Amino acid sequence: MERRLLLFGAALTLALAQASAFRNDKCGNTIKIENPGYLTSPGYPHSYHPSEKCEWLIQAPEPYQRIMINFNPHFDLEDRDCK
């Protein structure tokens, strides 16, 4: 059975073995993790667009492998001034 994790978020870090990073203007995708990297929302580090919804499906390289996810300490879905 293939292990999957569905995430909603602005910026998160995936850690496995070696460092690599990517930036994407797409909002959501399916990713099979080969190396550590970064997922960011479109336009990061700027705020989400109103009503933006990003869905990421993250797959480990092998069945039953674990994926470590670290959220940026400044992770926020909307501006603090949002009313």
N, CA, C and O atoms as CSV, one atom per row, in Angstrom:
chain,resi,resn,atom,element,x,y,z
A,1,MET,N,N,0.840,-1.182,0.000
A,1,MET,CA,C,0.000,0.000,0.000
A,1,MET,C,C,0.886,1.247,0.000
A,1,MET,O,O,1.858,1.332,0.751
A,2,GLU,N,N,0.545,2.182,-0.830
A,2,GLU,CA,C,1.314,3.420,-0.950
A,2,GLU,C,C,0.840,4.410,0.103
A,2,GLU,O,O,-0.362,4.624,0.265
A,3,ARG,N,N,1.774,5.008,0.810
A,3,ARG,CA,C,1.444,5.954,1.869
A,3,ARG,C,C,1.362,7.357,1.278
A,3,ARG,O,O,2.269,7.786,0.566
A,4,ARG,N,N,0.276,8.073,1.572
A,4,ARG,CA,C,0.077,9.416,1.029
A,4,ARG,C,C,-0.324,10.367,2.146
A,4,ARG,O,O,-0.886,9.962,3.163
A,5,LEU,N,N,-0.024,11.618,1.934
A,5,LEU,CA,C,-0.366,12.649,2.902
A,5,LEU,C,C,-0.875,13.852,2.127
A,5,LEU,O,O,-0.184,14.360,1.244
A,6,LEU,N,N,-2.066,14.308,2.449
A,6,LEU,CA,C,-2.645,15.473,1.792
A,6,LEU,C,C,-2.445,16.666,2.707
A,6,LEU,O,O,-2.838,16.631,3.873
A,7,LEU,N,N,-1.835,17.726,2.183
A,7,LEU,CA,C,-1.515,18.898,2.998
A,7,LEU,C,C,-2.102,20.156,2.399
A,7,LEU,O,O,-2.175,20.309,1.179
A,8,PHE,N,N,-2.513,21.040,3.258
A,8,PHE,CA,C,-2.929,22.376,2.874
A,8,PHE,C,C,-1.950,23.312,3.555
A,8,PHE,O,O,-1.759,23.201,4.767
A,9,GLY,N,N,-1.320,24.228,2.834
A,9,GLY,CA,C,-0.400,25.102,3.532
A,9,GLY,C,C,0.339,26.077,2.668
A,9,GLY,O,O,0.322,25.993,1.440
A,10,ALA,N,N,0.983,26.999,3.324
A,10,ALA,CA,C,1.719,28.053,2.647
A,10,ALA,C,C,3.163,27.651,2.418
A,10,ALA,O,O,3.622,27.649,1.276
A,11,ALA,N,N,3.873,27.317,3.445
A,11,ALA,CA,C,5.285,26.963,3.287
A,11,ALA,C,C,5.613,25.833,4.245
A,11,ALA,O,O,5.295,25.910,5.432
A,12,LEU,N,N,6.236,24.804,3.746
A,12,LEU,CA,C,6.644,23.718,4.607
A,12,LEU,C,C,7.944,23.136,4.108
A,12,LEU,O,O,8.297,23.302,2.941
A,13,THR,N,N,8.652,22.462,4.974
A,13,THR,CA,C,9.944,21.879,4.644
A,13,THR,C,C,9.839,20.369,4.713
A,13,THR,O,O,9.258,19.826,5.652
A,14,LEU,N,N,10.391,19.695,3.735
A,14,LEU,CA,C,10.422,18.243,3.725
A,14,LEU,C,C,11.861,17.807,3.906
A,14,LEU,O,O,12.739,18.278,3.183
A,15,ALA,N,N,12.126,16.925,4.848
A,15,ALA,CA,C,13.507,16.533,5.114
A,15,ALA,C,C,13.687,15.034,4.938
A,15,ALA,O,O,12.932,14.247,5.508
A,16,LEU,N,N,14.685,14.629,4.149
A,16,LEU,CA,C,15.034,13.217,3.988
A,16,LEU,C,C,16.545,13.020,4.048
A,16,LEU,O,O,17.058,12.589,5.081
A,17,ALA,N,N,17.280,13.324,2.963
A,17,ALA,CA,C,18.698,12.977,2.945
A,17,ALA,C,C,19.617,14.125,2.549
A,17,ALA,O,O,20.504,14.489,3.321
A,18,GLN,N,N,19.428,14.703,1.368
A,18,GLN,CA,C,20.294,15.778,0.890
A,18,GLN,C,C,19.453,17.014,0.626
A,18,GLN,O,O,18.255,16.914,0.361
A,19,ALA,N,N,20.075,18.163,0.700
A,19,ALA,CA,C,19.316,19.406,0.539
A,19,ALA,C,C,19.129,19.780,-0.918
A,19,ALA,O,O,20.066,19.735,-1.715
A,20,SER,N,N,17.932,20.142,-1.244
A,20,SER,CA,C,17.620,20.739,-2.537
A,20,SER,C,C,16.365,21.569,-2.324
A,20,SER,O,O,15.629,21.333,-1.366
A,21,ALA,N,N,16.109,22.522,-3.184
A,21,ALA,CA,C,14.940,23.379,-3.001
A,21,ALA,C,C,14.312,23.680,-4.343
A,21,ALA,O,O,14.983,23.669,-5.374
A,22,PHE,N,N,13.021,23.948,-4.320
A,22,PHE,CA,C,12.351,24.383,-5.533
A,22,PHE,C,C,11.259,25.355,-5.166
A,22,PHE,O,O,10.719,25.321,-4.060
A,23,ARG,N,N,10.944,26.209,-6.090
A,23,ARG,CA,C,9.877,27.176,-5.920
A,23,ARG,C,C,8.936,27.004,-7.105
A,23,ARG,O,O,9.375,26.790,-8.235
A,24,ASN,N,N,7.651,27.098,-6.837
A,24,ASN,CA,C,6.679,26.809,-7.871
A,24,ASN,C,C,5.555,27.826,-7.797
A,24,ASN,O,O,5.106,28.173,-6.705
A,25,ASP,N,N,5.095,28.306,-8.944
A,25,ASP,CA,C,3.964,29.222,-8.965
A,25,ASP,C,C,2.640,28.463,-9.031
A,25,ASP,O,O,1.572,29.071,-8.962
A,26,LYS,N,N,2.705,27.137,-9.164
A,26,LYS,CA,C,1.501,26.325,-9.164
A,26,LYS,C,C,0.961,26.211,-7.749
A,26,LYS,O,O,1.720,26.221,-6.781
A,27,CYS,N,N,-0.326,26.106,-7.640
A,27,CYS,CA,C,-0.956,25.935,-6.336
A,27,CYS,C,C,-1.480,24.512,-6.245
A,27,CYS,O,O,-2.618,24.234,-6.621
A,28,GLY,N,N,-0.650,23.621,-5.748
A,28,GLY,CA,C,-1.036,22.231,-5.592
A,28,GLY,C,C,-0.432,21.347,-6.661
A,28,GLY,O,O,-0.195,21.778,-7.790
A,29,ASN,N,N,-0.185,20.084,-6.279
A,29,ASN,CA,C,0.421,19.141,-7.206
A,29,ASN,C,C,0.601,17.821,-6.469
A,29,ASN,O,O,0.349,17.737,-5.267
A,30,THR,N,N,1.035,16.790,-7.188
A,30,THR,CA,C,1.450,15.534,-6.580
A,30,THR,C,C,2.959,15.476,-6.675
A,30,THR,O,O,3.526,15.685,-7.748
A,31,ILE,N,N,3.617,15.191,-5.553
A,31,ILE,CA,C,5.074,15.177,-5.514
A,31,ILE,C,C,5.539,13.856,-4.927
A,31,ILE,O,O,5.108,13.466,-3.842
A,32,LYS,N,N,6.421,13.164,-5.646
A,32,LYS,CA,C,7.092,11.992,-5.089
A,32,LYS,C,C,8.450,12.481,-4.617
A,32,LYS,O,O,9.269,12.928,-5.420
A,33,ILE,N,N,8.688,12.397,-3.319
A,33,ILE,CA,C,9.892,12.961,-2.727
A,33,ILE,C,C,11.095,12.082,-3.025
A,33,ILE,O,O,11.091,10.885,-2.739
A,34,GLU,N,N,12.116,12.684,-3.597
A,34,GLU,CA,C,13.391,12.006,-3.826
A,34,GLU,C,C,14.465,12.597,-2.913
A,34,GLU,O,O,15.339,11.878,-2.428
A,35,ASN,N,N,14.395,13.909,-2.682
A,35,ASN,CA,C,15.357,14.642,-1.856
A,35,ASN,C,C,14.600,15.663,-1.016
A,35,ASN,O,O,13.459,15.994,-1.340
A,36,PRO,N,N,15.201,16.164,0.048
A,36,PRO,CA,C,14.557,17.226,0.827
A,36,PRO,C,C,14.322,18.459,-0.042
A,36,PRO,O,O,15.038,18.682,-1.018
A,37,GLY,N,N,13.343,19.235,0.308
A,37,GLY,CA,C,13.066,20.440,-0.455
A,37,GLY,C,C,12.061,21.313,0.259
A,37,GLY,O,O,11.713,21.058,1.412
A,38,TYR,N,N,11.598,22.332,-0.420
A,38,TYR,CA,C,10.661,23.288,0.142
A,38,TYR,C,C,9.454,23.385,-0.765
A,38,TYR,O,O,9.590,23.415,-1.988
A,39,LEU,N,N,8.277,23.433,-0.173
A,39,LEU,CA,C,7.044,23.729,-0.895
A,39,LEU,C,C,6.608,25.114,-0.468
A,39,LEU,O,O,6.610,25.433,0.721
A,40,THR,N,N,6.241,25.921,-1.414
A,40,THR,CA,C,5.768,27.264,-1.084
A,40,THR,C,C,4.497,27.557,-1.855
A,40,THR,O,O,4.259,26.984,-2.918
A,41,SER,N,N,3.696,28.438,-1.326
A,41,SER,CA,C,2.487,28.862,-2.018
A,41,SER,C,C,2.874,29.797,-3.161
A,41,SER,O,O,3.971,30.355,-3.156
A,42,PRO,N,N,1.984,29.975,-4.141
A,42,PRO,CA,C,2.280,30.897,-5.241
A,42,PRO,C,C,2.575,32.299,-4.714
A,42,PRO,O,O,1.848,32.821,-3.870
A,43,GLY,N,N,3.641,32.895,-5.216
A,43,GLY,CA,C,3.998,34.250,-4.819
A,43,GLY,C,C,4.735,34.355,-3.492
A,43,GLY,O,O,5.042,35.463,-3.052
A,44,TYR,N,N,5.032,33.217,-2.836
A,44,TYR,CA,C,5.758,33.251,-1.560
A,44,TYR,C,C,7.038,34.063,-1.727
A,44,TYR,O,O,7.737,33.868,-2.721
A,45,PRO,N,N,7.375,34.949,-0.820
A,45,PRO,CA,C,6.924,35.109,0.558
A,45,PRO,C,C,5.742,36.057,0.734
A,45,PRO,O,O,5.412,36.404,1.868
A,46,HIS,N,N,5.103,36.481,-0.331
A,46,HIS,CA,C,3.936,37.357,-0.202
A,46,HIS,C,C,2.727,36.544,0.246
A,46,HIS,O,O,2.750,35.314,0.197
A,47,SER,N,N,1.676,37.224,0.682
A,47,SER,CA,C,0.483,36.568,1.215
A,47,SER,C,C,-0.266,35.784,0.141
A,47,SER,O,O,-0.102,36.010,-1.058
A,48,TYR,N,N,-1.087,34.864,0.613
A,48,TYR,CA,C,-2.019,34.141,-0.265
A,48,TYR,C,C,-2.937,35.140,-0.952
A,48,TYR,O,O,-3.189,36.225,-0.430
A,49,HIS,N,N,-3.430,34.772,-2.113
A,49,HIS,CA,C,-4.502,35.540,-2.744
A,49,HIS,C,C,-5.793,35.209,-1.994
A,49,HIS,O,O,-5.890,34.139,-1.391
A,50,PRO,N,N,-6.781,36.098,-2.017
A,50,PRO,CA,C,-8.039,35.806,-1.315
A,50,PRO,C,C,-8.644,34.481,-1.797
A,50,PRO,O,O,-8.670,34.198,-2.995
A,51,SER,N,N,-9.119,33.690,-0.864
A,51,SER,CA,C,-9.773,32.396,-1.125
A,51,SER,C,C,-8.882,31.388,-1.841
A,51,SER,O,O,-9.390,30.460,-2.471
A,52,GLU,N,N,-7.574,31.550,-1.759
A,52,GLU,CA,C,-6.624,30.603,-2.381
A,52,GLU,C,C,-6.712,29.259,-1.666
A,52,GLU,O,O,-6.798,29.209,-0.439
A,53,LYS,N,N,-6.690,28.178,-2.426
A,53,LYS,CA,C,-6.713,26.834,-1.837
A,53,LYS,C,C,-5.665,25.995,-2.555
A,53,LYS,O,O,-5.800,25.710,-3.745
A,54,CYS,N,N,-4.628,25.602,-1.835
A,54,CYS,CA,C,-3.563,24.775,-2.403
A,54,CYS,C,C,-3.630,23.391,-1.775
A,54,CYS,O,O,-3.697,23.265,-0.552
A,55,GLU,N,N,-3.614,22.356,-2.600
A,55,GLU,CA,C,-3.612,20.985,-2.108
A,55,GLU,C,C,-2.393,20.272,-2.675
A,55,GLU,O,O,-2.189,20.239,-3.888
A,56,TRP,N,N,-1.587,19.701,-1.787
A,56,TRP,CA,C,-0.387,18.968,-2.187
A,56,TRP,C,C,-0.525,17.520,-1.757
A,56,TRP,O,O,-0.855,17.252,-0.601
A,57,LEU,N,N,-0.283,16.591,-2.649
A,57,LEU,CA,C,-0.228,15.171,-2.326
A,57,LEU,C,C,1.244,14.790,-2.335
A,57,LEU,O,O,1.903,14.873,-3.371
A,58,ILE,N,N,1.762,14.374,-1.183
A,58,ILE,CA,C,3.190,14.092,-1.042
A,58,ILE,C,C,3.372,12.594,-0.856
A,58,ILE,O,O,2.796,11.999,0.054
A,59,GLN,N,N,4.180,11.986,-1.726
A,59,GLN,CA,C,4.418,10.545,-1.673
A,59,GLN,C,C,5.868,10.265,-1.305
A,59,GLN,O,O,6.784,10.905,-1.823
A,60,ALA,N,N,6.072,9.301,-0.404
A,60,ALA,CA,C,7.425,8.851,-0.056
A,60,ALA,C,C,7.966,8.010,-1.209
A,60,ALA,O,O,7.189,7.434,-1.969
A,61,PRO,N,N,9.306,7.933,-1.349
A,61,PRO,CA,C,9.891,7.157,-2.448
A,61,PRO,C,C,9.554,5.668,-2.373
A,61,PRO,O,O,9.386,5.018,-3.405
A,62,GLU,N,N,9.456,5.131,-1.170
A,62,GLU,CA,C,9.172,3.705,-0.985
A,62,GLU,C,C,7.962,3.544,-0.065
A,62,GLU,O,O,7.731,4.387,0.802
A,63,PRO,N,N,7.192,2.476,-0.244
A,63,PRO,CA,C,6.061,2.240,0.660
A,63,PRO,C,C,6.527,2.170,2.115
A,63,PRO,O,O,7.599,1.641,2.407
A,64,TYR,N,N,5.727,2.698,3.003
A,64,TYR,CA,C,5.950,2.688,4.450
A,64,TYR,C,C,7.123,3.553,4.910
A,64,TYR,O,O,7.491,3.499,6.083
A,65,GLN,N,N,7.715,4.344,4.025
A,65,GLN,CA,C,8.740,5.296,4.455
A,65,GLN,C,C,8.057,6.480,5.115
A,65,GLN,O,O,6.931,6.836,4.766
A,66,ARG,N,N,8.740,7.080,6.061
A,66,ARG,CA,C,8.200,8.249,6.751
A,66,ARG,C,C,8.658,9.525,6.066
A,66,ARG,O,O,9.736,9.580,5.476
A,67,ILE,N,N,7.823,10.542,6.156
A,67,ILE,CA,C,8.145,11.868,5.631
A,67,ILE,C,C,8.135,12.821,6.818
A,67,ILE,O,O,7.142,12.904,7.540
A,68,MET,N,N,9.236,13.541,7.023
A,68,MET,CA,C,9.298,14.522,8.100
A,68,MET,C,C,8.922,15.886,7.525
A,68,MET,O,O,9.481,16.320,6.518
A,69,ILE,N,N,7.982,16.549,8.166
A,69,ILE,CA,C,7.504,17.849,7.702
A,69,ILE,C,C,7.738,18.874,8.802
A,69,ILE,O,O,7.292,18.694,9.935
A,70,ASN,N,N,8.437,19.944,8.463
A,70,ASN,CA,C,8.676,21.055,9.385
A,70,ASN,C,C,8.029,22.298,8.798
A,70,ASN,O,O,8.347,22.691,7.675
A,71,PHE,N,N,7.134,22.914,9.537
A,71,PHE,CA,C,6.507,24.145,9.075
A,71,PHE,C,C,7.377,25.331,9.457
A,71,PHE,O,O,7.938,25.379,10.552
A,72,ASN,N,N,7.481,26.280,8.548
A,72,ASN,CA,C,8.181,27.529,8.804
A,72,ASN,C,C,7.585,28.153,10.071
A,72,ASN,O,O,6.363,28.182,10.215
A,73,PRO,N,N,8.423,28.656,10.997
A,73,PRO,CA,C,7.875,29.234,12.230
A,73,PRO,C,C,6.963,30.432,11.978
A,73,PRO,O,O,6.191,30.812,12.859
A,74,HIS,N,N,7.039,31.025,10.806
A,74,HIS,CA,C,6.187,32.171,10.468
A,74,HIS,C,C,4.991,31.744,9.633
A,74,HIS,O,O,4.358,32.579,8.987
A,75,PHE,N,N,4.678,30.461,9.638
A,75,PHE,CA,C,3.557,29.910,8.872
A,75,PHE,C,C,2.267,30.612,9.271
A,75,PHE,O,O,1.916,30.653,10.450
A,76,ASP,N,N,1.567,31.161,8.294
A,76,ASP,CA,C,0.328,31.887,8.542
A,76,ASP,C,C,-0.517,31.808,7.285
A,76,ASP,O,O,-0.006,32.014,6.184
A,77,LEU,N,N,-1.794,31.513,7.429
A,77,LEU,CA,C,-2.666,31.393,6.264
A,77,LEU,C,C,-3.260,32.716,5.815
A,77,LEU,O,O,-3.666,32.843,4.660
A,78,GLU,N,N,-3.319,33.689,6.686
A,78,GLU,CA,C,-3.851,34.990,6.278
A,78,GLU,C,C,-3.208,36.094,7.098
A,78,GLU,O,O,-2.650,35.855,8.169
A,79,ASP,N,N,-3.299,37.312,6.569
A,79,ASP,CA,C,-2.740,38.463,7.274
A,79,ASP,C,C,-3.402,38.630,8.636
A,79,ASP,O,O,-4.584,38.333,8.813
A,80,ARG,N,N,-2.621,39.105,9.582
A,80,ARG,CA,C,-3.172,39.358,10.914
A,80,ARG,C,C,-4.191,40.500,10.870
A,80,ARG,O,O,-5.049,40.597,11.747
A,81,ASP,N,N,-4.102,41.364,9.854
A,81,ASP,CA,C,-5.024,42.490,9.720
A,81,ASP,C,C,-6.300,42.104,8.977
A,81,ASP,O,O,-7.164,42.953,8.760
A,82,CYS,N,N,-6.432,40.835,8.582
A,82,CYS,CA,C,-7.593,40.383,7.816
A,82,CYS,C,C,-8.863,40.531,8.650
A,82,CYS,O,O,-8.895,40.148,9.819
A,83,LYS,N,N,-9.920,41.094,8.033
A,83,LYS,CA,C,-11.194,41.288,8.748
A,83,LYS,C,C,-12.328,40.703,7.970
A,83,LYS,O,O,-13.476,40.767,8.408
